[in-house]
């Protein structure tokens, strides 16, 4: 193999690794966020909170970006006669992303 081929292989491996890490961080963030919403605003505990967190993770696969997660949580909060502004939701998503990144990197 040439140096160029080696470098290309290294870059492809690094890209795949970064994509995998990003996927893990995003899913962990959504799980943590879902658990927080479930417990703090929807009054769910235990298995019900865990299932809600899974539903939030799955909601993220509907559209690119965070809009699908925000829409799900906003709809669920509204159905439970609660509300959080989009800015508050986005702020907490960012906080949980930081926490999720720390957790994934520590594994």
Backbone as a chain_set.jsonl record, in Angstrom:
{"seq": "XXXXXXXXXXXXXXXXXXXXXXXXXXXXXXXXXXXXXXXXXXXXXXXXXXXXXXXXXXXXXXXXXXXXXXXXXXXXXXXXXXXXXXXXXXXXXXXXXXXXXXXXXXX", "coords": {"N": [[0.831, -1.186, 0.0], [0.38, 2.261, -0.655], [1.55, 5.37, 0.744], [-0.448, 7.255, 0.474], [-2.724, 5.605, 0.279], [-2.663, 4.423, 2.786], [-3.105, 6.668, 4.414], [-5.624, 7.407, 3.509], [-7.114, 5.164, 4.324], [-6.775, 5.388, 7.081], [-8.091, 7.849, 7.562], [-10.702, 7.182, 6.784], [-11.305, 5.252, 8.709], [-11.111, 6.78, 11.027], [-13.17, 8.629, 10.542], [-15.432, 6.929, 10.563], [-15.297, 6.053, 13.215], [-15.717, 8.492, 14.579], [-18.31, 9.054, 13.697], [-19.69, 6.906, 14.853], [-19.266, 7.479, 17.593], [-20.611, 9.949, 17.76], [-23.231, 9.112, 17.231], [-23.713, 7.472, 19.456], [-23.478, 9.358, 21.53], [-25.575, 11.124, 20.911], [-27.823, 9.416, 21.16], [-27.564, 8.717, 23.868], [-27.837, 11.235, 25.022], [-30.51, 11.816, 24.324], [-31.807, 9.796, 25.729], [-31.174, 10.431, 28.432], [-32.343, 12.966, 28.541], [-35.023, 12.295, 28.007], [-35.592, 10.718, 30.259], [-35.369, 12.668, 32.239], [-37.454, 14.492, 31.529], [-39.62, 12.724, 31.785], [-39.6, 12.085, 34.537], [-39.525, 14.586, 35.896], [-41.556, 16.201, 34.763], [-43.663, 14.705, 33.721], [-44.361, 12.948, 35.637], [-43.637, 10.274, 35.699], [-42.237, 7.17, 36.712], [-39.682, 4.686, 37.307], [-40.111, 1.806, 35.292], [-41.92, 2.96, 33.512], [-40.872, 5.529, 33.098], [-38.442, 4.827, 31.949], [-39.349, 3.586, 29.599], [-40.54, 5.795, 28.385], [-38.264, 7.353, 27.919], [-37.002, 5.73, 26.029], [-38.841, 6.014, 23.97], [-38.427, 8.686, 23.34], [-35.822, 8.555, 22.36], [-36.283, 6.978, 20.069], [-37.95, 8.712, 18.667], [-36.186, 10.519, 17.635], [-35.278, 9.486, 15.291], [-36.998, 10.095, 13.299], [-36.825, 12.526, 11.802], [-34.149, 14.538, 10.446], [-32.001, 16.346, 12.688], [-32.985, 18.135, 15.709], [-35.656, 18.702, 15.852], [-37.704, 16.755, 15.785], [-37.506, 15.491, 18.271], [-37.945, 17.626, 20.006], [-40.534, 18.308, 19.21], [-41.962, 15.961, 19.945], [-41.627, 15.907, 22.762], [-42.731, 18.379, 23.48], [-45.392, 18.013, 22.634], [-46.139, 15.861, 24.298], [-45.81, 17.017, 26.827], [-47.724, 19.031, 26.674], [-50.047, 17.479, 26.497], [-50.072, 16.53, 29.051], [-50.741, 18.72, 30.455], [-48.627, 20.469, 30.952], [-45.904, 22.664, 30.229], [-43.013, 23.692, 28.461], [-40.856, 26.153, 27.277], [-39.487, 26.361, 23.941], [-36.875, 27.327, 24.023], [-36.046, 26.601, 26.587], [-36.184, 23.838, 26.44], [-34.267, 23.376, 24.426], [-32.012, 24.346, 25.731], [-31.735, 22.491, 27.819], [-31.381, 20.177, 26.315], [-28.858, 20.725, 25.249], [-27.34, 20.732, 27.614], [-27.669, 18.076, 28.452], [-26.461, 16.857, 26.31], [-23.79, 17.552, 26.642], [-23.28, 16.204, 29.06], [-23.814, 13.57, 28.222], [-21.792, 13.215, 26.353], [-19.528, 13.332, 27.964], [-19.984, 11.01, 29.492], [-19.979, 8.955, 27.516], [-17.398, 9.218, 26.481], [-15.941, 8.483, 28.685], [-16.322, 5.814, 28.862]], "CA": [[0.0, 0.0, 0.0], [1.127, 3.504, -0.683], [1.296, 6.282, 1.853], [-1.768, 7.844, 0.246], [-3.729, 4.595, 0.632], [-2.645, 4.303, 4.247], [-3.735, 7.863, 4.959], [-7.05, 7.303, 3.184], [-7.685, 4.15, 5.209], [-6.795, 5.973, 8.425], [-9.149, 8.868, 7.606], [-11.993, 6.499, 6.747], [-11.481, 4.624, 10.017], [-11.367, 7.856, 11.981], [-14.495, 9.158, 10.251], [-16.4, 5.955, 11.061], [-15.231, 6.106, 14.677], [-16.374, 9.737, 14.999], [-19.737, 8.885, 13.445], [-20.196, 6.001, 15.896], [-19.299, 8.228, 18.852], [-21.684, 10.928, 17.666], [-24.484, 8.375, 17.347], [-23.844, 7.055, 20.86], [-23.699, 10.561, 22.336], [-26.925, 11.622, 20.632], [-28.785, 8.508, 21.776], [-27.457, 8.859, 25.324], [-28.436, 12.531, 25.341], [-31.962, 11.702, 24.228], [-32.266, 8.946, 26.833], [-31.091, 11.233, 29.656], [-33.351, 14.02, 28.417], [-36.321, 11.644, 28.149], [-35.763, 10.36, 31.673], [-35.584, 13.912, 32.98], [-38.808, 14.946, 31.229], [-40.558, 11.755, 32.348], [-39.637, 12.162, 36.0], [-39.761, 15.941, 36.397], [-42.725, 16.888, 34.221], [-44.765, 13.803, 33.398], [-44.666, 12.155, 36.823], [-43.381, 8.855, 35.446], [-41.14, 6.585, 37.495], [-39.314, 3.307, 37.013], [-40.223, 1.288, 33.928], [-42.66, 3.922, 32.676], [-39.911, 6.578, 32.736], [-37.484, 4.21, 31.028], [-40.031, 3.416, 28.31], [-40.684, 7.123, 27.786], [-36.937, 7.733, 27.421], [-36.804, 4.972, 24.782], [-39.688, 6.646, 22.956], [-37.749, 9.921, 22.928], [-34.7, 8.129, 21.507], [-36.85, 6.551, 18.783], [-38.497, 9.882, 17.973], [-35.096, 11.225, 16.974], [-35.004, 8.87, 13.993], [-38.034, 10.483, 12.346], [-36.334, 13.596, 10.932], [-32.826, 15.035, 10.844], [-32.013, 17.455, 13.639], [-33.64, 17.962, 17.006], [-37.055, 19.113, 15.799], [-38.606, 15.649, 16.099], [-37.449, 15.288, 19.72], [-38.61, 18.779, 20.612], [-41.962, 18.179, 18.917], [-42.516, 14.883, 20.77], [-41.658, 16.324, 24.161], [-43.704, 19.472, 23.584], [-46.724, 17.405, 22.523], [-46.386, 15.071, 25.505], [-45.984, 17.95, 27.935], [-49.013, 19.686, 26.493], [-51.081, 16.497, 26.841], [-50.041, 16.392, 30.516], [-50.997, 20.065, 30.982], [-47.363, 21.112, 31.298], [-45.267, 23.261, 29.059], [-41.669, 24.277, 28.545], [-40.557, 26.863, 26.043], [-38.467, 25.742, 23.095], [-35.55, 27.738, 24.479], [-35.721, 25.803, 27.774], [-35.931, 22.478, 25.948], [-32.977, 23.382, 23.725], [-30.974, 24.534, 26.748], [-31.538, 21.218, 28.507], [-30.786, 19.248, 25.348], [-27.424, 21.032, 25.199], [-26.737, 20.283, 28.863], [-27.621, 16.619, 28.444], [-25.475, 16.452, 25.299], [-22.478, 17.669, 27.285], [-23.194, 15.104, 30.013], [-23.736, 12.315, 27.471], [-20.456, 13.145, 25.741], [-18.607, 12.97, 29.053], [-20.215, 9.612, 29.841], [-19.54, 8.077, 26.424], [-15.931, 9.285, 26.381], [-15.372, 7.819, 29.866], [-16.516, 4.36, 28.745]], "C": [[0.872, 1.245, 0.0], [0.785, 4.339, 0.538], [-0.08, 6.921, 1.718], [-2.866, 6.864, 0.647], [-3.814, 4.408, 2.145], [-3.378, 5.479, 4.897], [-5.245, 7.83, 4.709], [-7.74, 6.309, 4.115], [-7.802, 4.684, 6.635], [-7.932, 6.993, 8.554], [-10.529, 8.23, 7.587], [-12.305, 5.845, 8.089], [-11.819, 5.675, 11.066], [-12.757, 8.445, 11.79], [-15.576, 8.231, 10.801], [-16.448, 5.973, 12.583], [-15.959, 7.347, 15.203], [-17.88, 9.667, 14.784], [-20.369, 7.996, 14.513], [-20.297, 6.713, 17.239], [-20.436, 9.241, 18.859], [-23.054, 10.282, 17.827], [-24.732, 7.97, 18.797], [-24.157, 8.255, 21.756], [-25.129, 11.065, 22.145], [-27.993, 10.734, 21.269], [-28.754, 8.602, 23.296], [-28.093, 10.168, 25.768], [-29.956, 12.433, 25.35], [-32.532, 10.842, 25.346], [-32.264, 9.737, 28.144], [-32.162, 12.319, 29.671], [-34.749, 13.438, 28.621], [-36.604, 11.238, 29.582], [-36.062, 11.59, 32.514], [-37.01, 14.439, 32.768], [-39.829, 14.037, 31.902], [-40.713, 11.942, 33.855], [-40.043, 13.536, 36.504], [-41.092, 16.539, 35.966], [-43.92, 15.985, 33.927], [-45.149, 12.905, 34.564], [-44.472, 10.662, 36.641], [-42.179, 8.392, 36.261], [-40.835, 5.188, 36.97], [-39.417, 2.934, 35.549], [-40.939, 2.251, 32.994], [-41.731, 5.05, 32.217], [-38.893, 6.05, 31.734], [-38.099, 4.034, 29.65], [-40.216, 4.763, 27.616], [-39.35, 7.584, 27.198], [-36.634, 7.002, 26.113], [-37.62, 5.579, 23.65], [-39.065, 7.946, 22.449], [-36.578, 9.591, 22.018], [-35.219, 7.756, 20.123], [-37.412, 7.72, 17.987], [-37.423, 10.614, 17.19], [-34.781, 10.653, 15.596], [-36.015, 9.283, 12.927], [-37.562, 11.523, 11.34], [-34.918, 13.966, 11.356], [-32.967, 16.206, 11.819], [-32.783, 17.125, 14.901], [-35.134, 18.25, 16.976], [-38.009, 17.991, 16.178], [-38.643, 15.364, 17.598], [-38.201, 16.409, 20.428], [-40.122, 18.689, 20.407], [-42.62, 17.105, 19.79], [-42.673, 15.341, 22.217], [-42.691, 17.431, 24.37], [-45.132, 18.937, 23.539], [-47.077, 16.64, 23.788], [-46.594, 15.964, 26.728], [-47.341, 18.639, 27.86], [-50.163, 18.747, 26.875], [-51.179, 16.301, 28.357], [-50.263, 17.732, 31.214], [-49.745, 20.715, 31.57], [-46.833, 21.785, 30.05], [-43.876, 23.764, 29.429], [-41.452, 25.001, 27.227], [-39.481, 26.139, 25.257], [-37.061, 26.09, 23.561], [-35.108, 26.931, 25.707], [-35.393, 24.374, 27.36], [-34.565, 22.409, 25.282], [-31.817, 23.544, 24.702], [-30.683, 23.215, 27.447], [-30.983, 20.145, 27.571], [-29.274, 19.465, 25.273], [-26.711, 20.554, 26.459], [-26.617, 18.758, 28.896], [-26.652, 16.101, 27.376], [-24.067, 16.508, 25.887], [-22.262, 16.505, 28.25], [-23.046, 13.765, 29.286], [-22.356, 12.136, 26.855], [-19.426, 12.744, 26.8], [-18.74, 11.494, 29.404], [-19.682, 8.662, 28.776], [-18.022, 8.067, 26.326], [-15.259, 8.572, 27.542], [-15.493, 6.29, 29.772], [-15.354, 3.689, 28.053]], "O": [[1.956, 1.268, 0.582], [-0.159, 4.04, 1.269], [-0.791, 7.109, 2.705], [-3.839, 7.259, 1.29], [-4.899, 4.256, 2.706], [-4.173, 5.294, 5.819], [-6.039, 8.18, 5.582], [-8.823, 6.584, 4.632], [-8.807, 4.46, 7.31], [-8.654, 6.993, 9.551], [-11.431, 8.681, 8.293], [-13.446, 5.883, 8.55], [-12.709, 5.476, 11.893], [-13.449, 8.731, 12.767], [-16.528, 8.69, 11.432], [-17.527, 5.915, 13.172], [-16.728, 7.259, 16.16], [-18.645, 10.17, 15.606], [-21.451, 8.295, 15.019], [-21.294, 6.57, 17.947], [-21.145, 9.375, 19.857], [-23.935, 10.839, 18.481], [-25.846, 8.113, 19.302], [-25.01, 8.166, 22.639], [-25.809, 11.394, 23.116], [-28.955, 11.235, 21.851], [-29.802, 8.57, 23.941], [-28.805, 10.209, 26.772], [-30.611, 12.912, 26.276], [-33.617, 11.123, 25.856], [-33.249, 9.712, 28.882], [-32.806, 12.555, 30.693], [-35.568, 14.024, 29.329], [-37.725, 11.393, 30.067], [-36.915, 11.551, 33.401], [-37.69, 14.79, 33.732], [-40.785, 14.512, 32.515], [-41.827, 11.953, 34.377], [-40.828, 13.639, 37.447], [-41.698, 17.302, 36.719], [-45.059, 16.45, 33.89], [-46.144, 12.184, 34.494], [-45.08, 9.866, 37.357], [-41.225, 9.143, 36.466], [-41.649, 4.589, 36.267], [-38.897, 3.627, 34.675], [-40.599, 2.345, 31.815], [-41.802, 5.478, 31.065], [-38.527, 6.743, 30.784], [-37.449, 4.303, 28.64], [-40.067, 4.862, 26.399], [-39.314, 8.144, 26.102], [-36.07, 7.59, 25.19], [-37.158, 5.652, 22.511], [-39.166, 8.267, 21.265], [-36.361, 10.269, 21.014], [-34.652, 8.175, 19.114], [-37.355, 7.715, 16.757], [-37.719, 11.26, 16.185], [-34.076, 11.292, 14.815], [-35.902, 8.866, 11.774], [-37.866, 11.417, 10.151], [-34.531, 13.731, 12.5], [-33.941, 16.957, 11.769], [-33.179, 15.981, 15.127], [-35.814, 18.058, 17.984], [-39.024, 18.243, 16.827], [-39.698, 15.033, 18.138], [-38.994, 16.164, 21.338], [-40.895, 18.962, 21.325], [-43.713, 17.317, 20.315], [-43.735, 15.175, 22.817], [-43.44, 17.404, 25.346], [-45.983, 19.364, 24.32], [-48.193, 16.757, 24.295], [-47.456, 15.691, 27.564], [-48.02, 18.804, 28.874], [-51.135, 19.171, 27.5], [-52.238, 15.951, 28.878], [-50.007, 17.868, 32.41], [-49.816, 21.426, 32.573], [-47.278, 21.493, 28.94], [-43.618, 24.195, 30.553], [-41.833, 24.496, 26.172], [-38.668, 25.404, 25.817], [-36.159, 25.255, 23.504], [-33.927, 26.615, 25.847], [-34.444, 23.773, 27.863], [-33.791, 21.488, 25.543], [-30.759, 22.942, 24.518], [-29.522, 22.857, 27.647], [-30.198, 19.297, 27.997], [-28.504, 18.505, 25.238], [-25.6, 20.029, 26.383], [-25.593, 18.217, 29.313], [-26.087, 15.018, 27.529], [-23.254, 15.614, 25.654], [-21.195, 15.892, 28.262], [-22.244, 12.924, 29.691], [-21.816, 11.03, 26.84], [-18.557, 11.911, 26.545], [-17.738, 10.803, 29.592], [-19.012, 7.68, 29.093], [-17.424, 7.013, 26.109], [-14.129, 8.102, 27.408], [-14.837, 5.566, 30.52], [-15.361, 2.471, 27.875]]}, "num_chains": 1, "name": "protein.A"}
